[in-house]
Structure formats: structure tokens, C-alpha cells
Amino acid sequence: MGKFMKPRKEVLVLAQCYSGCKAAIVKNIGDGASDRHCSLALVAGINCCPQKVTAAMGKKKIAKRSKIKSFVKVYNDNQLMPARYSVDIPLDITVVNKDVFRDPAVKCKASWEAKVKFVERYNTGNNK
């Protein structure tokens, strides 16, 4: 069977606190042949997606409902369900990598980098 969990593939998280959230694979970590018995994937995803906005709402309410929260996490491939879509958001691999989990400040910066890219994509209107 071919390998289908590739970078920039959209996935749905099935386990842990972000279950049900959509994410994109940034990088595959190992293929099961190294010290780990299974393959892992570094994902960046959206925790809270923007809500519906109508024309009758004020600017303050529109700004509040358009917020995006993001996360960066390493998951086992069994905890991810691939979707048929691919994502064309270029995440910087030097900022978002598996070494960010050693320091909380660096992890926060990586999550912020992912959030900036997701918000930029949302604001351009190419999110459909």
C-alpha cells in the first residue's frame, strides 16, 4: 500500500484534546523503522475556526467571530484521519519543527507562526 500521509495533506485529528479539529501535516517524523515502532506526523491545525458572520453584525462582533486559534502537535498516524484535500499554506519548517517542544517559548512562537498563516489565508478569501 502506498504512503498517503504526506506533508501538506489535510487531516482530521481523532485523539486527545484536539479531537475533531482539522490540521495539516507539516512533516513526517520517522517511518516506523527507527527507534519508534510507528510513524509520527508533526501537524499544525485550527483549534477554533471562524464562525458565521452576517451583514447585520457590528465591526466589534465581526472581529470577535473571525478569530482563529491554532495548535502545533506531534501525533501518531493512527490518531489522524486523512481527508482528500491538500493544503497550499507554506509553513516555515525552520520555525515549525519537532524541536519546538523542548522549550515552551519556542512552541508558542511556532503556534503563532501557524496562526499567522491561517489568518492570512482566511483574510484573502481563498479558504473555501
Backbone as a printed PyTorch tensor [residue, N CA C, xyz], in Angstrom:
tensor([[[  0.8450,  -1.1860,   0.0000],
         [  0.0000,   0.0000,   0.0000],
         [  0.8840,   1.2400,   0.0000]],

        [[  0.5170,   2.2240,  -0.7750],
         [  1.3110,   3.4290,  -0.8970],
         [  1.2130,   4.3140,   0.3320]],

        [[  2.1410,   5.2350,   0.4210],
         [  2.1680,   6.1570,   1.5440],
         [  1.3000,   7.3620,   1.2110]],

        [[  0.2950,   7.6270,   2.0260],
         [ -0.6270,   8.7110,   1.7140],
         [ -0.6110,   9.8250,   2.7520]],

        [[  0.0880,   9.6460,   3.8700],
         [  0.2230,  10.7060,   4.8720],
         [  1.4480,  11.5370,   4.5280]],

        [[  1.2870,  12.4740,   3.6380],
         [  2.3880,  13.2860,   3.1510],
         [  2.2470,  14.7170,   3.6590]],

        [[  3.3300,  15.5010,   3.6360],
         [  3.2220,  16.9030,   4.0380],
         [  2.2060,  17.6680,   3.1890]],

        [[  1.5830,  18.6330,   3.8240],
         [  0.5310,  19.4790,   3.2460],
         [ -0.7790,  18.7340,   3.0100]],

        [[ -0.9290,  17.5610,   3.5530],
         [ -2.1770,  16.7990,   3.4540],
         [ -3.0950,  17.2170,   4.6030]],

        [[ -4.3580,  17.4650,   4.3040],
         [ -5.3110,  17.8270,   5.3430],
         [ -5.7570,  16.5730,   6.0780]],

        [[ -5.8030,  16.6510,   7.3980],
         [ -6.1960,  15.5130,   8.2180],
         [ -7.1830,  15.9800,   9.2860]],

        [[ -7.8720,  15.0130,   9.8560],
         [ -8.7770,  15.2480,  10.9720],
         [ -8.1900,  14.5340,  12.1820]],

        [[ -8.0290,  15.2520,  13.2750],
         [ -7.4390,  14.6790,  14.4820],
         [ -8.5090,  13.8670,  15.2090]],

        [[ -8.1700,  12.6260,  15.5740],
         [ -9.1340,  11.7260,  16.1970],
         [ -8.9170,  11.5460,  17.6950]],

        [[ -7.7750,  11.9290,  18.2300],
         [ -7.4550,  11.6250,  19.6200],
         [ -7.0000,  12.8660,  20.3730]],

        [[ -7.0120,  12.7460,  21.6880],
         [ -6.5250,  13.7370,  22.6330],
         [ -7.3760,  15.0000,  22.6210]],

        [[ -6.8460,  16.0980,  23.1140],
         [ -7.6810,  17.2750,  23.3610],
         [ -8.1030,  17.9960,  22.0850]],

        [[ -7.4590,  17.7590,  20.9810],
         [ -7.8250,  18.4240,  19.7270],
         [ -8.6270,  17.5090,  18.8130]],

        [[ -9.3130,  16.5160,  19.3680],
         [-10.0770,  15.5900,  18.5310],
         [-11.2060,  16.3390,  17.8220]],

        [[-11.3660,  16.0530,  16.5520],
         [-12.3720,  16.7180,  15.7370],
         [-11.8680,  17.9480,  15.0210]],

        [[-10.6610,  18.3900,  15.3180],
         [-10.1050,  19.5880,  14.6900],
         [ -9.4080,  19.2230,  13.3880]],

        [[ -9.4340,  20.1610,  12.4630],
         [ -8.7330,  19.9600,  11.1970],
         [ -7.3020,  20.4470,  11.3340]],

        [[ -6.4020,  19.7510,  10.6460],
         [ -4.9850,  20.1050,  10.7030],
         [ -4.3380,  19.7550,   9.3700]],

        [[ -3.1350,  20.2660,   9.1940],
         [ -2.3420,  19.9630,   8.0030],
         [ -1.0160,  19.3680,   8.4590]],

        [[ -0.5740,  18.3360,   7.7740],
         [  0.6970,  17.7140,   8.1160],
         [  1.8310,  18.6240,   7.6430]],

        [[  2.7090,  18.9830,   8.5700],
         [  3.8560,  19.8170,   8.2390],
         [  5.0260,  18.9370,   7.8150]],

        [[  5.2620,  17.8550,   8.6010],
         [  6.3940,  16.9940,   8.3160],
         [  6.1460,  15.6160,   8.9040]],

        [[  6.5680,  14.5810,   8.2050],
         [  6.5310,  13.2270,   8.7460],
         [  7.8100,  12.9880,   9.5420]],

        [[  7.6500,  12.4000,  10.7250],
         [  8.7900,  12.1260,  11.5970],
         [  8.9250,  10.6220,  11.7130]],

        [[  9.9190,  10.0750,  11.0720],
         [ 10.1450,   8.6300,  11.1350],
         [  9.1010,   7.8740,  10.3360]],

        [[  9.4320,   6.6670,   9.9780],
         [  8.5170,   5.8390,   9.2060],
         [  8.2750,   4.5050,   9.8950]],

        [[  8.6000,   4.4040,  11.1690],
         [  8.4210,   3.1640,  11.8790],
         [  9.6600,   2.2980,  11.8870]],

        [[ 10.6800,   2.6520,  11.1130],
         [ 11.8790,   1.8340,  11.0220],
         [ 12.9440,   2.2730,  12.0260]],

        [[ 12.7760,   3.4380,  12.6280],
         [ 13.7880,   3.9280,  13.5600],
         [ 13.4900,   3.4070,  14.9710]],

        [[ 13.8260,   4.1710,  15.9760],
         [ 13.6270,   3.7280,  17.3510],
         [ 12.1480,   3.6460,  17.7430]],

        [[ 11.2820,   4.2830,  17.0040],
         [  9.8550,   4.2120,  17.2910],
         [  9.2050,   3.1370,  16.4340]],

        [[  8.2000,   2.4820,  16.9870],
         [  7.5570,   1.3810,  16.2710],
         [  6.4910,   1.8540,  15.2980]],

        [[  6.1500,   3.1290,  15.3270],
         [  5.1290,   3.6360,  14.4120],
         [  5.5830,   4.9840,  13.8650]],

        [[  4.9460,   5.4080,  12.7960],
         [  5.3210,   6.6820,  12.2010],
         [  4.5500,   7.8110,  12.8700]],

        [[  5.1870,   8.9520,  12.9650],
         [  4.6050,  10.1260,  13.5920],
         [  4.5130,  11.2450,  12.5710]],

        [[  3.6330,  12.1920,  12.8520],
         [  3.4780,  13.3390,  11.9690],
         [  3.3780,  14.6130,  12.7960]],

        [[  4.1200,  15.6250,  12.3930],
         [  4.0210,  16.9420,  13.0020],
         [  2.9110,  17.6920,  12.2740]],

        [[  1.8810,  18.1070,  13.0120],
         [  0.7390,  18.7700,  12.3910],
         [  0.5590,  20.1630,  12.9690]],

        [[  0.0140,  21.0540,  12.1500],
         [ -0.3940,  22.3860,  12.5770],
         [ -1.8570,  22.5220,  12.1820]],

        [[ -2.6830,  22.9050,  13.1430],
         [ -4.1050,  22.9310,  12.8510],
         [ -4.8370,  24.0870,  13.4860]],

        [[ -6.1500,  24.0910,  13.2520],
         [ -7.0240,  25.1360,  13.7530],
         [ -7.8490,  24.5650,  14.8880]],

        [[ -7.7060,  25.1680,  16.0750],
         [ -8.4670,  24.7380,  17.2360],
         [ -9.8640,  25.3440,  17.2220]],

        [[ -9.9600,  26.6450,  17.0350],
         [-11.2540,  27.3360,  16.9550],
         [-11.3380,  28.0220,  15.5990]],

        [[-12.2570,  27.5590,  14.7740],
         [-12.3850,  28.1410,  13.4440],
         [-13.3400,  29.3410,  13.4800]],

        [[-13.2890,  30.2130,  12.4810],
         [-14.1650,  31.3860,  12.4470],
         [-15.6290,  30.9830,  12.3330]],

        [[-16.4930,  31.7700,  12.9700],
         [-17.9220,  31.4970,  12.9400],
         [-18.5890,  32.2900,  11.8250]],

        [[-19.8460,  32.0040,  11.6120],
         [-20.6040,  32.6710,  10.5590],
         [-20.7770,  34.1540,  10.8890]],

        [[-20.6310,  34.9850,   9.8650],
         [-20.7490,  36.4260,  10.0170],
         [-21.8320,  36.9180,   9.0540]],

        [[-22.7050,  37.7980,   9.5480],
         [-23.7530,  38.3740,   8.7040],
         [-23.5390,  39.8790,   8.5650]],

        [[-24.2580,  40.4740,   7.6400],
         [-24.1080,  41.9030,   7.3730],
         [-24.6850,  42.7530,   8.4980]],

        [[-25.6040,  42.2180,   9.2700],
         [-26.2330,  42.9810,  10.3470],
         [-25.3420,  43.1370,  11.5720]],

        [[-24.2670,  42.4060,  11.6530],
         [-23.3810,  42.4630,  12.8170],
         [-22.4720,  43.6820,  12.7500]],

        [[-22.1070,  44.1720,  13.9280],
         [-21.2000,  45.3060,  14.0250],
         [-19.7590,  44.8830,  13.8300]],

        [[-18.8710,  45.8860,  13.7280],
         [-17.4540,  45.6060,  13.5000],
         [-16.8270,  44.8400,  14.6560]],

        [[-17.2240,  45.1870,  15.8770],
         [-16.6570,  44.5320,  17.0540],
         [-17.0360,  43.0570,  17.0970]],

        [[-18.2880,  42.7540,  16.7890],
         [-18.7590,  41.3700,  16.8120],
         [-18.1470,  40.5780,  15.6630]],

        [[-17.9990,  41.1910,  14.5060],
         [-17.3740,  40.5150,  13.3580],
         [-15.9190,  40.1760,  13.6820]],

        [[-15.2100,  41.1180,  14.3200],
         [-13.8150,  40.8640,  14.6820],
         [-13.7130,  39.7180,  15.6920]],

        [[-14.6470,  39.6590,  16.6250],
         [-14.6230,  38.5930,  17.6320],
         [-14.9390,  37.2290,  17.0290]],

        [[-15.8670,  37.1880,  16.0880],
         [-16.2620,  35.9140,  15.4800],
         [-15.2950,  35.4500,  14.3960]],

        [[-14.3800,  36.3080,  13.9760],
         [-13.4220,  35.9470,  12.9380],
         [-12.0820,  35.4710,  13.4930]],

        [[-11.9930,  35.2730,  14.8000],
         [-10.7310,  34.8510,  15.3960],
         [-10.4370,  33.3870,  15.0950]],

        [[ -9.1450,  33.0870,  15.0130],
         [ -8.6770,  31.7220,  14.7680],
         [ -7.6670,  31.3700,  15.8490]],

        [[ -7.8080,  30.1900,  16.4470],
         [ -6.8230,  29.6620,  17.3770],
         [ -6.1380,  28.4900,  16.7060]],

        [[ -4.8290,  28.3990,  16.8470],
         [ -4.0980,  27.3280,  16.1840],
         [ -3.3320,  26.4860,  17.1960]],

        [[ -2.8600,  25.3370,  16.7370],
         [ -2.0410,  24.4670,  17.5730],
         [ -0.9940,  23.7750,  16.7200]],

        [[  0.0800,  23.3490,  17.3680],
         [  1.1510,  22.5720,  16.7340],
         [  1.4060,  21.3780,  17.6370]],

        [[  1.3650,  20.1710,  17.0740],
         [  1.4760,  18.9740,  17.8940],
         [  2.0090,  17.8090,  17.0620]],

        [[  2.5850,  16.8280,  17.7360],
         [  3.0440,  15.6130,  17.0810],
         [  2.0420,  14.5100,  17.3960]],

        [[  1.5560,  13.8390,  16.3510],
         [  0.5780,  12.7680,  16.5050],
         [  1.0720,  11.4990,  15.8410]],

        [[  0.6140,  10.3850,  16.3670],
         [  0.7860,   9.0880,  15.7350],
         [ -0.1160,   9.0650,  14.4970]],

        [[  0.2910,   8.3810,  13.4440],
         [ -0.5330,   8.3280,  12.2400],
         [ -1.8740,   7.6370,  12.4790]],

        [[ -1.9520,   6.7730,  13.4880],
         [ -3.2240,   6.1210,  13.8010],
         [ -4.2360,   7.0900,  14.3990]],

        [[ -3.7800,   8.2280,  14.9080],
         [ -4.6510,   9.2130,  15.5250],
         [ -5.1080,  10.2830,  14.5410]],

        [[ -4.7700,  10.1130,  13.2720],
         [ -5.1340,  11.0690,  12.2280],
         [ -5.9330,  10.3730,  11.1410]],

        [[ -6.9680,  11.0500,  10.6610],
         [ -7.7370,  10.5200,   9.5390],
         [ -7.5330,  11.4540,   8.3440]],

        [[ -6.9490,  10.9570,   7.2690],
         [ -6.6720,  11.8430,   6.1420],
         [ -7.9440,  12.2290,   5.3930]],

        [[ -7.9670,  13.4540,   4.9310],
         [ -9.0370,  13.9240,   4.0580],
         [ -8.5160,  13.8720,   2.6290]],

        [[ -9.3870,  14.1040,   1.6900],
         [ -8.9380,  14.0170,   0.2920],
         [ -8.3180,  15.3160,  -0.1950]],

        [[ -8.2330,  16.3120,   0.6770],
         [ -7.7470,  17.6240,   0.2730],
         [ -6.2860,  17.8250,   0.6450]],

        [[ -5.6420,  18.7160,  -0.0880],
         [ -4.2920,  19.1570,   0.2360],
         [ -4.3330,  20.6480,   0.5280]],

        [[ -3.4140,  21.1040,   1.3510],
         [ -3.3760,  22.4910,   1.7750],
         [ -2.1700,  23.1580,   1.1350]],

        [[ -2.3500,  24.3630,   0.6280],
         [ -1.2400,  25.0630,  -0.0160],
         [ -0.7030,  26.1990,   0.8510]],

        [[ -0.7590,  26.0170,   2.1820],
         [ -0.2290,  27.0190,   3.0960],
         [  1.2400,  26.6900,   3.3630]],

        [[  2.1630,  27.5940,   2.9980],
         [  3.5820,  27.3060,   3.2080],
         [  4.0160,  27.6340,   4.6360]],

        [[  4.1200,  26.6230,   5.4940],
         [  4.6050,  26.8360,   6.8570],
         [  6.1270,  26.7320,   6.8760]],

        [[  6.7620,  27.6300,   7.5790],
         [  8.2220,  27.6880,   7.6380],
         [  8.7460,  26.5270,   8.4860]],

        [[  9.4870,  25.6160,   7.8750],
         [  9.9670,  24.4130,   8.5730],
         [ 11.0300,  24.7740,   9.6080]],

        [[ 11.7250,  25.8970,   9.4340],
         [ 12.7290,  26.2680,  10.4290],
         [ 12.0830,  26.7100,  11.7360]],

        [[ 10.8590,  27.2270,  11.6820],
         [ 10.1450,  27.6570,  12.8900],
         [  9.2770,  26.5350,  13.4390]],

        [[  8.5580,  25.8400,  12.5540],
         [  7.6640,  24.7600,  12.9670],
         [  8.3600,  23.4300,  12.6810]],

        [[  9.0170,  22.8670,  13.6910],
         [  9.6810,  21.5740,  13.5670],
         [  9.5470,  20.8140,  14.8750]],

        [[ 10.0740,  19.6060,  14.9360],
         [  9.8700,  18.7900,  16.1300],
         [ 10.6960,  19.2400,  17.3220]],

        [[ 11.6540,  20.1420,  17.1320],
         [ 12.4620,  20.6450,  18.2380],
         [ 11.7700,  21.7480,  19.0350]],

        [[ 10.6160,  22.2260,  18.5820],
         [  9.9240,  23.3020,  19.2870],
         [  9.3180,  22.8370,  20.6080]],

        [[  9.1920,  21.5340,  20.8130],
         [  8.5330,  21.0300,  22.0140],
         [  9.4700,  20.9830,  23.2180]],

        [[ 10.7320,  21.3310,  23.0380],
         [ 11.6740,  21.3380,  24.1470],
         [ 11.5670,  22.6120,  24.9810]],

        [[ 11.1390,  23.7040,  24.3680],
         [ 11.0510,  24.9880,  25.0600],
         [  9.6580,  25.5840,  24.8400]],

        [[  8.9400,  25.9460,  25.9100],
         [  7.5840,  26.4920,  25.7510],
         [  7.5340,  27.7980,  24.9650]],

        [[  8.5450,  28.6410,  25.0860],
         [  8.5470,  29.9090,  24.3540],
         [  8.6550,  29.6720,  22.8500]],

        [[  9.4720,  28.6980,  22.4580],
         [  9.6340,  28.3910,  21.0380],
         [  8.3610,  27.7340,  20.4930]],

        [[  7.7100,  26.9090,  21.3200],
         [  6.4580,  26.2890,  20.8990],
         [  5.3730,  27.3450,  20.6780]],

        [[  5.3410,  28.3400,  21.5560],
         [  4.3830,  29.4370,  21.4110],
         [  4.6480,  30.2080,  20.1190]],

        [[  5.9170,  30.4170,  19.7970],
         [  6.2810,  31.1190,  18.5600],
         [  5.8710,  30.3100,  17.3300]],

        [[  6.0400,  28.9810,  17.3960],
         [  5.6470,  28.1230,  16.2770],
         [  4.1340,  28.1320,  16.0890]],

        [[  3.4010,  28.0970,  17.1900],
         [  1.9480,  28.1640,  17.1100],
         [  1.5030,  29.5070,  16.5420]],

        [[  2.2040,  30.5740,  16.9260],
         [  1.8950,  31.9050,  16.3950],
         [  2.1720,  31.9700,  14.8950]],

        [[  3.2460,  31.3560,  14.4530],
         [  3.5720,  31.3150,  13.0160],
         [  2.4670,  30.6150,  12.2350]],

        [[  1.9760,  29.4990,  12.7870],
         [  0.8860,  28.7730,  12.1260],
         [ -0.3790,  29.6270,  12.0990]],

        [[ -0.6490,  30.3130,  13.2000],
         [ -1.8490,  31.1520,  13.2700],
         [ -1.7900,  32.2790,  12.2400]],

        [[ -0.6270,  32.8960,  12.0990],
         [ -0.4700,  33.9920,  11.1320],
         [ -0.7590,  33.4990,   9.7150]],

        [[ -0.2660,  32.3080,   9.3850],
         [ -0.5000,  31.7620,   8.0430],
         [ -1.9770,  31.4340,   7.8250]],

        [[ -2.6360,  30.8480,   8.8430],
         [ -4.0520,  30.5150,   8.7180],
         [ -4.9130,  31.7730,   8.6030]],

        [[ -4.5970,  32.8080,   9.3950],
         [ -5.3550,  34.0640,   9.3430],
         [ -5.1480,  34.7550,   8.0100]],

        [[ -3.9100,  34.7320,   7.5080],
         [ -3.6220,  35.3280,   6.2000],
         [ -4.4280,  34.6490,   5.1040]],

        [[ -4.5090,  33.3370,   5.1690],
         [ -5.2870,  32.5780,   4.1880],
         [ -6.7790,  32.8930,   4.3150]],

        [[ -7.2770,  33.0270,   5.5570],
         [ -8.6870,  33.3390,   5.7970],
         [ -9.0440,  34.7200,   5.2840]],

        [[ -8.1600,  35.7070,   5.5000],
         [ -8.4420,  37.0700,   5.1070],
         [ -8.3950,  37.2720,   3.5990]],

        [[ -7.6310,  36.4600,   2.8710],
         [ -7.5890,  36.6100,   1.4200],
         [ -8.8470,  36.0610,   0.7630]],

        [[ -9.5870,  35.2120,   1.4560],
         [-10.8330,  34.6750,   0.9040],
         [-10.6610,  33.3870,   0.1340]],

        [[ -9.4630,  32.7870,   0.1660],
         [ -9.2160,  31.5280,  -0.5360],
         [ -9.4700,  30.3180,   0.3620]],

        [[-10.3150,  30.4780,   1.3640],
         [-10.4890,  29.4240,   2.3580],
         [-11.6420,  28.4970,   2.0390]],

        [[-12.2130,  28.5610,   0.8750],
         [-13.3540,  27.7180,   0.5460],
         [-12.9310,  26.5100,  -0.2560]]])
